[in-house]
Amino acid sequence: MTAGSHSTNGSGEEPVTVTDRRRIDPETGQVRDEPVAGPGPAEAEPVVDEADVAKGDQKGDQTADQQADDPDARVAELTADLQRERAQFANFRRRAAEEKQGSVAYGKQILIDKLLPVIDDLDRARDHGDLEAGPLKAVADKLAGVLAAEGLVAFGEPGDEFNPELHEAVQHDGTGAHPVLGAVYRRGYRLGEKVIRTAMVTVTDPAPAADQTGAQ
């Protein structure tokens, strides 16, 4: 059949179209200027629009630019990271300093705890008058000066107001309305703000005032 001819069967089905794509006309033998019909669907090549290609390339470049790091955002991110690291380092230094001070104070307390029996012996010698003069007095004074420089403070003197947090009472005399310290068997010590040993004392009533004694 020639180009554009149709064939219809007797069953009433859709006509079959046959396309003649030969370059040589079989009837005249001449070369056709253009093919009667273009290539079939299987042979047709997709039409590519150069404008679409350019737009696609431009869109890809924009996406790449968006994915690239923004300098300002990158600087802000690095600044935040640096500040965070500096804060963490400052906290680390503070904790390290606190731990160091705590270790020094703990070691100092351990040493003073071991020296307290020696200090008690010197206090008893002083009460008996053995430290009024001589080499032992000089040694006791030097030791007391060194410990005082380290923050050791003694407390617990006769007549002081009784404080159960500072004093360990081994005997109670009087009514107990306004208790004060009577005899001090062992002085207490404070290292800085920390009480490292309570005083061992007796508790009694305060001595009457001088004017009250005269009135009686």
C-alpha positions in Angstrom: 0.0 0.0 0.0 1.0 3.6 -0.5 1.5 6.2 2.2 -1.6 7.2 3.9 -3.7 4.2 2.8 -6.0 2.6 5.2 -7.3 -0.9 5.5 -10.5 -1.8 7.2 -11.5 -5.4 7.9 -15.0 -6.5 7.8 -15.3 -7.0 11.6 -15.7 -3.3 12.2 -12.4 -2.9 14.1 -10.3 0.3 14.0 -8.5 0.8 10.7 -4.8 0.0 10.4 -2.6 2.8 9.1 0.5 1.9 7.2 3.1 4.6 6.9 5.5 4.5 3.9 8.8 5.9 5.0 10.9 4.9 2.0 13.0 7.6 0.3 12.4 6.1 -3.2 8.9 6.2 -4.4 8.2 2.7 -5.6 5.8 3.9 -8.3 7.8 6.7 -9.9 11.3 5.6 -8.9 12.2 9.1 -7.8 13.8 10.3 -4.6 11.3 11.9 -2.4 12.2 15.4 -1.1 10.9 14.7 2.4 9.8 11.5 4.0 6.1 10.9 3.9 6.1 10.6 7.7 8.6 11.0 10.4 10.2 8.2 12.4 7.9 6.1 14.5 7.6 6.4 18.2 10.3 3.9 18.8 12.8 5.7 16.6 11.9 9.3 17.5 14.6 11.1 19.5 13.5 13.4 22.4 13.6 17.1 21.6 15.9 18.9 23.9 15.3 22.6 24.4 18.6 24.5 25.0 16.8 27.0 27.2 15.7 24.2 29.5 19.2 22.9 29.6 20.6 26.4 30.6 17.9 26.7 33.2 18.8 23.3 34.6 22.4 24.2 34.8 21.6 27.5 36.5 19.4 25.7 39.0 22.2 23.2 39.8 24.6 26.1 40.4 22.2 27.8 42.8 21.7 24.5 44.7 25.4 24.1 45.0 25.8 27.7 46.2 23.1 27.1 48.8 24.8 23.9 50.0 28.1 25.8 50.3 28.8 27.3 53.7 27.7 30.8 54.2 30.7 32.8 55.5 28.7 34.8 58.0 26.9 31.7 59.3 30.1 29.8 59.5 31.8 32.6 61.5 28.8 32.7 63.8 29.0 28.9 64.3 32.7 29.0 65.0 32.3 31.9 67.4 29.6 30.0 69.3 31.8 26.9 69.4 34.7 29.0 70.7 32.6 30.6 73.4 31.3 27.2 74.4 34.8 25.8 74.6 36.0 28.8 76.6 33.2 28.4 79.1 33.9 24.7 79.5 37.6 25.4 80.0 36.8 28.1 82.6 34.6 25.7 84.4 37.3 23.1 84.3 39.9 25.5 85.7 37.5 26.5 88.5 36.8 22.9 89.4 40.5 22.1 89.3 41.3 25.1 91.6 38.5 24.1 94.0 39.7 20.5 94.1 43.3 21.7 94.6 42.3 23.9 97.5 40.2 21.1 99.0 43.1 18.7 98.7 45.4 21.2 100.4 42.9 21.9 103.2 42.4 18.2 103.7 46.1 17.5 103.9 46.6 20.4 106.3 43.8 19.1 108.5 45.3 15.6 108.6 48.6 17.0 109.7 47.1 19.2 112.4 45.0 16.3 113.6 48.2 14.4 114.2 49.7 17.4 116.0 46.8 18.0 118.3 48.0 15.5 121.0 51.3 17.4 121.1 49.5 20.7 121.4 47.4 19.2 124.3 50.6 18.2 126.1 52.0 21.7 125.6 48.8 23.2 127.0 49.0 21.0 130.1 52.6 21.9 130.6 51.6 25.6 130.3 48.9 25.1 133.0 51.5 23.6 135.3 53.9 26.5 134.7 56.5 24.5 132.8 56.4 26.9 129.8 57.0 30.1 131.6 60.7 30.2 130.5 63.3 28.0 128.9 63.8 26.3 125.5 60.5 24.4 125.7 58.6 27.7 125.8 60.4 28.9 122.7 59.5 25.7 120.8 55.8 25.9 122.0 55.6 29.5 120.9 57.0 28.8 117.5 54.7 25.9 117.0 51.7 27.9 118.0 52.8 30.7 115.7 53.1 28.4 112.7 49.7 26.8 113.3 48.0 30.1 113.8 49.5 31.3 110.4 47.8 28.2 108.8 44.4 29.3 110.2 44.2 27.2 113.4 42.2 28.9 116.1 41.7 27.6 119.6 38.4 28.1 121.5 37.0 27.1 124.8 37.8 29.3 127.8 36.3 29.3 131.2 33.3 31.7 131.3 32.5 31.4 127.6 28.8 30.8 126.8 28.1 27.1 126.3 27.4 26.1 122.7 26.6 22.4 122.1 27.9 22.7 118.5 31.3 23.7 119.8 31.5 22.3 123.3 31.3 18.7 124.6 29.9 18.9 128.1 31.1 16.1 130.5 29.5 17.6 133.6 26.5 19.9 134.3 26.3 22.1 137.4 23.7 24.7 138.3 20.2 25.3 137.0 21.2 25.4 133.4 19.2 28.6 132.6 22.3 30.4 131.2 25.1 27.8 131.1 28.7 28.8 130.7 31.9 26.9 130.6 33.4 25.9 133.9 36.6 23.8 133.7 38.1 23.2 130.3 39.7 19.7 130.0 40.5 20.0 126.3 40.4 23.0 124.1 38.6 22.9 120.8 40.1 24.0 117.5 38.8 25.5 114.3 40.7 25.4 111.0 39.4 28.4 109.1 35.7 28.1 109.3 35.6 24.4 109.9 35.5 23.0 113.5 38.0 20.1 113.5 37.6 19.3 117.2 35.1 20.3 119.9 36.2 21.4 123.4 35.7 19.1 126.4 34.3 21.1 129.2 32.1 21.3 132.3 29.0 23.5 132.3 27.9 25.7 135.1 25.9 28.8 135.9 27.5 32.1 135.2 29.2 33.8 138.2 27.1 36.5 139.9 27.8 40.1 138.9 29.9 42.2 141.3 27.0 44.6 142.0 24.7 41.7 142.9 27.3 40.3 145.2 27.7 43.6 147.1 24.0 44.0 147.4 23.7 40.7 149.1 
